[in-house]
Amino acid sequence: MKKFLTILTVFALVLTLVACGAAPAAEKPEAKEPAAEGEAPIIKKVALVTDVGTIDDESFNQACWQGVKAWSEANKIDHKYYQPTEDSNDARMLSISQAIQEGANVVVLPGFLFDAAVAEVQDQYPDVYFIAVDVASLPNDTPIGKNAICITFAEEQAGFLAGYAAVKDGYTKHGFLGGMAVPAVVRFGYGYVQGADLAAQEMETDIEIKYFYGGQFFGDANITARMEGWYKDGTEVVFACGGGIYTSAVDAALQYDGKVIGVDVDQFPVGEKEEGGQKLYKYNPFISSAMKGLQPVTEAILEAIQTGKWEEYSGKSMVFSLAEGDFVGLPTTEESWGFETFTLEDYEALIERIKSGEIEIDNSFDTAKPPTVSEFTKLEMIS
C-alpha cells in the first residue's frame, strides 16, 4: 500500500459532499464569490488559530500547522499562528480578528470548538477564506458561507482499523481513553470497538474493552491514576484519543510495560523523544496510531484557493474517508509499524474489505447508544 495520505491526485478525487444549507440571508454582508478557473486569488497571508491546544500538541493543531507551514514556505507566503488567551468563543474571535487585521486573508481553524466562531466571522469578513477542520456544520442550522468550508473525517474507519489490528496482533485486554465526548472522539472510539469485536469474532477469542471519556483534551494526575489502575489490572493497550490526554496513558503504560495507540497523527515519534541526548522513555509504548489526513487536506485546500479552484470547496461540508483515498488509516512506515503478527499485507486486505463494502462500519456518535458487540467482547462503559 502506498504511504498513508498520498495526495498526488487529491483534486481529481470525487469527494463526499454534504451541503449545510442555503445562502446567507440578504441583510448579511455578501460572501466572496469563488474565483473563476485561471483567475487565482493571491493569498497574502495564512493564519492558523488554535482552539484549546498548541501547535506542538502532537495532534490535530500541530498537524494542521504543519500543513500551513509546509505549503506557505513552498509558495513563499507569509504565515503565522495565533493562540487564544483562554478557552472561550470570545477569545477565539479575538484571535481571528487579530490575524485578519495583521493581513491574513486565509484563516485555518482546527477543532470543533470553532463552529460558533465560523458562523460569525464568515459574514463579518466576506473577503477572507475560512478553513474549519473537524467542524461538520454550524450552529442553529447556519448556512456555510461561500468563503468557508467545514471539514470532517471518517474517524470511525481509522478507529476500526486500529482495534481490528490490535486484536489480530494478540491483544485481548483493551482500553479506550477519550477526551471530550464530541462526535470525532466518539466515532474514533466506537470504530475501535467495532474493529476489535470483528477481529475477536473471526478469531473466536474473548476480549475485554474498558471505555472512558476524560472530559478534557489534556492529561493530568487523576486520569493518569485511572490509567495506572487499568494497566495494573491487566489492560495491555489503551487507545488514547483526545489531544494531549495521551500523556496520561503513556505515563501509566510505562510503569506496567503497557502499550498505547495514538490518534490523529503518527505518534510513534513521541515515544522516541530525547532530552540531553537521552531518551525520555525506557521503551516506545506506541504500537500504532489511528490517523486522519489533517496536513495534506490543509495543504490541498490552500492550493485550491491559490490556483482558482475554490469552487470545489466553497460553502460545503466535506467528509474525507477511505472512499476518497488514504485520508484515514494507520502509519505504514517500518519504524511506526509496531504490530508483530498483523502484517502490512493483512492491513491492505482489511482496507480492501472496507472499500468494497464487505465490512460496514457504523459512523454514529450517540453517547447513549454504545456499539453492539458479540459474545466474544466484554465492553465496560465507565462514566
C-alpha positions as CSV (number, residue, x, y, z in Angstrom):
1,M,0.0,0.0,0.0
2,K,1.2,3.5,-0.8
3,K,2.3,5.5,2.1
4,F,-0.6,6.9,4.1
5,L,-2.1,10.2,3.0
6,T,-0.7,10.4,-0.5
7,I,-2.3,13.5,-2.1
8,L,-0.9,13.4,-5.7
9,T,-4.4,13.1,-7.1
10,V,-6.5,14.7,-4.3
11,F,-8.0,17.3,-6.6
12,A,-9.2,14.6,-9.0
13,L,-11.0,12.6,-6.3
14,V,-14.7,12.6,-6.1
15,L,-15.3,13.8,-2.6
16,T,-18.3,13.1,-0.4
17,L,-20.1,16.5,-0.2
18,V,-22.8,17.4,2.2
19,A,-24.3,20.9,1.7
20,C,-25.1,22.5,5.0
21,G,-27.9,24.9,3.9
22,A,-28.8,27.8,1.7
23,A,-27.0,31.1,1.1
24,P,-26.8,33.7,3.9
25,A,-29.7,36.0,4.5
26,A,-29.8,39.1,2.3
27,E,-29.1,41.5,5.1
28,K,-25.8,40.0,5.8
29,P,-22.6,41.0,4.0
30,E,-22.3,39.3,0.7
31,A,-19.9,36.4,0.8
32,K,-17.0,36.3,-1.6
33,E,-17.6,34.5,-4.9
34,P,-15.1,31.8,-5.8
35,A,-12.5,32.8,-8.3
36,A,-13.1,31.7,-11.9
37,E,-10.8,29.0,-13.2
38,G,-7.5,30.5,-14.1
39,E,-8.1,33.7,-12.1
40,A,-6.3,32.6,-9.0
41,P,-6.7,34.8,-5.9
42,I,-3.4,35.7,-4.4
43,I,-3.1,34.5,-0.8
44,K,-1.5,37.3,1.1
45,K,-1.0,35.6,4.4
46,V,-2.2,32.4,6.0
47,A,-3.1,32.3,9.7
48,L,-3.9,29.4,12.0
49,V,-5.8,29.9,15.2
50,T,-5.5,27.0,17.7
51,D,-8.5,26.0,19.9
52,V,-7.6,25.0,23.4
53,G,-4.3,23.3,22.3
54,T,-1.0,24.5,21.0
55,I,0.9,24.0,17.7
56,D,3.1,21.4,19.4
57,D,0.3,19.3,20.8
58,E,1.5,16.4,18.7
59,S,-2.1,16.1,17.5
60,F,-4.6,17.9,15.3
61,N,-3.4,21.5,15.9
62,Q,0.2,20.6,15.1
63,A,-0.8,18.6,12.0
64,C,-2.8,21.5,10.6
65,W,0.0,23.9,11.4
66,Q,2.5,21.7,9.6
67,G,0.2,21.8,6.6
68,V,0.1,25.6,6.7
69,K,3.8,25.9,7.3
70,A,4.8,23.5,4.5
71,W,2.5,24.9,1.9
72,S,3.3,28.6,2.8
73,E,7.0,28.1,2.8
74,A,6.9,26.2,-0.5
75,N,4.9,29.1,-2.0
76,K,6.8,31.9,-0.2
77,I,3.6,33.1,1.6
78,D,3.7,34.8,5.0
79,H,2.1,32.7,7.7
80,K,1.6,32.9,11.5
81,Y,-0.3,31.0,14.2
82,Y,-2.3,32.6,17.0
83,Q,-3.2,31.0,20.3
84,P,-6.3,32.4,22.2
85,T,-5.7,33.5,25.7
86,E,-8.5,31.3,27.1
87,D,-11.0,28.6,26.2
88,S,-13.9,30.8,25.1
89,N,-15.6,31.8,21.9
90,D,-14.8,35.5,22.6
91,A,-11.1,34.7,22.9
92,R,-11.1,32.7,19.7
93,M,-13.0,35.5,17.9
94,L,-10.4,38.0,19.2
95,S,-7.5,35.9,17.8
96,I,-9.3,35.5,14.4
97,S,-9.8,39.3,14.2
98,Q,-6.2,39.9,15.1
99,A,-5.0,37.6,12.4
100,I,-7.1,39.4,9.8
101,Q,-6.1,42.8,11.0
102,E,-2.5,41.7,10.6
103,G,-3.0,40.8,7.0
104,A,-4.3,37.2,6.8
105,N,-6.9,36.5,4.1
106,V,-6.9,32.8,4.8
107,V,-7.6,31.5,8.3
108,V,-7.3,27.8,9.3
109,L,-9.4,26.9,12.3
110,P,-8.7,23.3,13.6
111,G,-11.2,21.9,16.2
112,F,-14.9,21.5,16.7
113,L,-14.9,24.5,19.1
114,F,-14.7,26.9,16.1
115,D,-18.2,26.2,14.9
116,A,-19.8,29.3,16.5
117,A,-16.8,31.5,15.5
118,V,-17.1,30.4,11.9
119,A,-20.8,31.2,11.9
120,E,-19.9,34.8,12.8
121,V,-16.7,35.6,11.0
122,Q,-17.7,34.3,7.6
123,D,-20.1,37.2,7.3
124,Q,-18.1,39.8,9.1
125,Y,-15.1,39.2,6.8
126,P,-16.5,38.2,3.4
127,D,-13.2,38.6,1.6
128,V,-11.4,36.1,3.9
129,Y,-11.3,32.4,3.4
130,F,-12.1,30.2,6.4
131,I,-11.0,26.5,6.6
132,A,-12.7,24.9,9.5
133,V,-11.2,21.5,10.3
134,D,-13.1,18.9,12.4
135,V,-16.2,21.1,12.1
136,A,-19.2,19.3,10.5
137,S,-21.7,22.1,10.5
138,L,-22.5,25.5,12.0
139,P,-24.8,26.1,15.0
140,N,-28.5,26.8,14.6
141,D,-28.6,25.5,11.0
142,T,-26.5,28.5,9.9
143,P,-25.5,28.0,6.3
144,I,-21.8,27.7,5.4
145,G,-20.8,30.9,3.6
146,K,-19.2,30.9,0.1
147,N,-15.9,31.9,1.8
148,A,-15.9,29.0,4.2
149,I,-15.5,25.2,4.2
150,C,-16.2,22.7,7.0
151,I,-14.1,19.5,7.0
152,T,-14.5,16.2,8.9
153,F,-13.0,12.8,8.6
154,A,-14.3,9.2,8.9
155,E,-12.8,8.7,12.3
156,E,-14.8,5.5,12.8
157,Q,-12.8,3.9,9.9
158,A,-9.4,4.9,11.5
159,G,-10.5,3.6,14.9
160,F,-11.8,0.4,13.3
161,L,-8.5,-0.3,11.7
162,A,-6.7,0.2,15.0
163,G,-9.0,-2.0,17.0
164,Y,-9.0,-4.8,14.5
165,A,-5.2,-4.8,14.1
166,A,-4.6,-4.8,17.8
167,V,-6.8,-7.9,18.4
168,K,-5.4,-9.7,15.4
169,D,-1.9,-9.0,16.9
170,G,-2.9,-10.8,20.1
171,Y,-4.0,-8.1,22.4
172,T,-7.1,-9.2,24.4
173,K,-7.4,-6.6,27.1
174,H,-8.0,-3.1,25.8
175,G,-8.8,0.4,27.0
176,F,-10.3,3.4,25.2
177,L,-9.4,6.8,26.8
178,G,-11.3,9.6,25.1
179,G,-11.0,13.3,25.6
180,M,-14.3,15.2,25.5
181,A,-17.2,13.1,24.1
182,V,-17.5,15.2,20.9
183,P,-18.5,13.5,17.6
184,A,-15.0,12.9,16.3
185,V,-13.8,11.3,19.5
186,V,-16.9,9.2,19.8
187,R,-16.6,8.0,16.2
188,F,-12.9,7.0,16.9
189,G,-13.9,5.1,20.0
190,Y,-17.0,3.3,18.5
191,G,-15.0,2.4,15.5
192,Y,-12.3,0.9,17.7
193,V,-14.8,-1.2,19.5
194,Q,-16.3,-2.4,16.2
195,G,-13.0,-3.3,14.7
196,A,-11.8,-5.1,17.9
197,D,-15.1,-7.1,18.1
198,L,-15.0,-8.2,14.5
199,A,-11.4,-9.5,14.9
200,A,-12.5,-11.3,18.1
201,Q,-15.3,-13.0,16.2
202,E,-13.1,-14.1,13.4
203,M,-10.6,-15.5,15.8
204,E,-13.2,-16.8,18.2
205,T,-11.2,-15.1,21.0
206,D,-12.6,-13.4,24.1
207,I,-11.6,-9.8,24.6
208,E,-12.3,-7.0,27.1
209,I,-12.6,-3.3,26.5
210,K,-12.7,-0.6,29.2
211,Y,-14.2,2.6,27.8
212,F,-13.9,6.1,29.4
213,Y,-14.1,9.8,28.4
214,G,-11.9,12.1,30.5
215,G,-13.9,15.2,29.6
216,Q,-10.8,17.2,28.6
217,F,-8.0,17.3,26.0
218,F,-5.1,17.1,28.3
219,G,-3.6,14.6,30.8
220,D,-3.5,15.1,34.5
221,A,-2.8,13.3,37.7
222,N,-6.4,12.0,38.1
223,I,-6.5,10.5,34.6
224,T,-3.0,9.1,35.0
225,A,-4.1,7.4,38.2
226,R,-7.1,5.8,36.4
227,M,-4.9,4.6,33.6
228,E,-2.4,3.1,36.2
229,G,-5.4,1.2,37.6
230,W,-6.3,-0.2,34.2
231,Y,-2.7,-1.3,33.4
232,K,-2.3,-2.8,36.9
233,D,-5.4,-4.8,36.4
234,G,-4.2,-6.3,33.2
235,T,-5.1,-3.8,30.4
236,E,-2.5,-4.4,27.7
237,V,-3.1,-1.5,25.3
238,V,-5.0,1.8,25.5
239,F,-6.3,3.8,22.5
240,A,-5.7,7.3,23.8
241,C,-7.9,9.7,21.8
242,G,-8.2,13.3,22.6
243,G,-5.3,15.8,22.0
244,G,-2.8,15.8,24.9
245,I,-4.8,13.3,27.0
246,Y,-2.5,10.7,25.6
247,T,0.2,11.8,28.1
248,S,-1.7,10.2,31.0
249,A,-1.9,6.9,29.1
250,V,1.8,6.9,28.2
251,D,2.9,7.8,31.8
252,A,0.8,4.9,33.2
253,A,1.7,2.4,30.4
254,L,5.5,2.9,31.1
255,Q,5.0,1.7,34.7
256,Y,3.4,-1.6,33.7
257,D,5.1,-2.4,30.3
258,G,1.8,-1.4,28.6
259,K,1.2,-0.2,25.1
260,V,-0.6,2.8,23.6
261,I,-2.3,3.5,20.3
262,G,-2.1,7.2,19.3
263,V,-4.5,9.3,17.4
264,D,-4.8,12.0,14.6
265,V,-1.1,11.8,13.6
266,D,1.6,9.2,13.8
267,Q,2.6,9.5,17.5
268,F,5.5,7.0,17.3
269,P,8.0,9.9,17.4
270,V,6.6,10.9,20.8
271,G,8.0,7.7,22.2
272,E,11.4,8.4,20.7
273,K,11.8,11.8,22.3
274,E,15.2,12.7,23.8
275,E,16.4,15.2,26.4
276,G,20.0,15.9,26.9
277,G,20.9,13.2,24.5
278,Q,19.0,10.5,26.4
279,K,15.6,9.0,25.5
280,L,12.8,10.1,27.8
281,Y,11.2,6.7,27.9
282,K,12.7,3.3,28.6
283,Y,10.8,2.0,25.5
284,N,8.5,3.3,22.9
285,P,4.9,2.4,24.0
286,F,3.2,3.3,20.7
287,I,2.3,0.3,18.6
288,S,0.3,2.4,16.1
289,S,-1.9,5.5,15.6
290,A,-5.3,6.0,14.2
291,M,-4.6,8.8,11.8
292,K,-6.5,11.3,9.6
293,G,-5.1,13.4,6.9
294,L,-5.1,16.8,8.6
295,Q,-1.9,18.1,7.0
296,P,-2.5,17.0,3.4
297,V,-6.1,18.2,3.4
298,T,-5.0,21.6,4.7
299,E,-2.3,21.9,2.0
300,A,-4.8,20.7,-0.7
301,I,-7.3,23.4,0.1
302,L,-4.7,26.2,0.3
303,E,-3.5,25.1,-3.1
304,A,-7.1,25.2,-4.4
305,I,-7.6,28.7,-3.2
306,Q,-4.3,29.9,-4.8
307,T,-5.0,28.2,-8.1
308,G,-8.6,29.4,-8.5
309,K,-10.3,26.1,-7.7
310,W,-12.0,27.2,-4.5
311,E,-15.4,26.4,-6.0
312,E,-14.7,22.7,-5.3
313,Y,-14.9,23.6,-1.6
314,S,-16.9,26.8,-1.3
315,G,-19.8,26.6,1.1
316,K,-19.6,22.9,1.7
317,S,-19.2,20.4,4.4
318,M,-16.9,17.6,3.2
319,V,-16.1,14.2,4.7
320,F,-12.8,12.6,3.9
321,S,-12.7,8.8,4.1
322,L,-11.3,5.7,2.6
323,A,-13.7,6.1,-0.3
324,E,-11.9,9.2,-1.4
325,G,-8.3,7.9,-0.8
326,D,-5.9,7.3,2.1
327,F,-7.4,10.0,4.3
328,V,-7.7,7.8,7.3
329,G,-5.6,4.9,8.4
330,L,-2.6,3.5,10.3
331,P,1.0,4.5,9.7
332,T,2.7,2.0,7.5
333,T,6.4,3.0,7.7
334,E,8.6,0.4,9.1
335,E,9.6,2.3,12.2
336,S,6.0,3.1,13.1
337,W,4.6,-0.4,12.5
338,G,4.5,-1.8,16.0
339,F,2.5,-5.0,15.3
340,E,4.2,-8.3,15.4
341,T,1.8,-10.8,13.8
342,F,-0.6,-8.5,12.0
343,T,1.2,-7.7,8.7
344,L,1.1,-4.9,6.1
345,E,-0.5,-7.5,3.8
346,D,-3.2,-8.1,6.4
347,Y,-3.7,-4.4,6.7
348,E,-4.1,-3.9,2.9
349,A,-6.6,-6.8,2.7
350,L,-8.6,-5.2,5.5
351,I,-8.6,-1.8,3.7
352,E,-10.0,-3.5,0.6
353,R,-12.8,-5.2,2.6
354,I,-13.9,-1.8,3.8
355,K,-13.7,-0.1,0.4
356,S,-15.6,-2.9,-1.2
357,G,-18.4,-2.7,1.3
358,E,-17.8,-6.2,2.6
359,I,-17.2,-4.6,6.0
360,E,-19.7,-1.9,7.1
361,I,-18.7,0.5,9.9
362,D,-21.3,2.4,11.8
363,N,-20.4,6.1,12.0
364,S,-22.9,7.0,14.7
365,F,-21.8,9.1,17.7
366,D,-24.7,8.8,20.1
367,T,-23.1,8.5,23.5
368,A,-26.3,7.0,24.8
369,K,-26.0,4.1,22.4
370,P,-22.6,2.3,22.5
371,P,-21.8,-0.2,19.8
372,T,-23.5,-3.6,19.9
373,V,-20.9,-6.3,20.4
374,S,-20.8,-10.0,20.1
375,E,-20.5,-12.6,22.8
376,F,-16.7,-12.5,22.4
377,T,-16.4,-8.9,23.6
378,K,-17.0,-7.6,27.1
379,L,-17.5,-3.9,26.8
380,E,-17.4,-1.9,30.0
381,M,-18.6,1.7,29.6
382,I,-17.3,3.7,32.5
383,S,-18.9,7.0,33.4
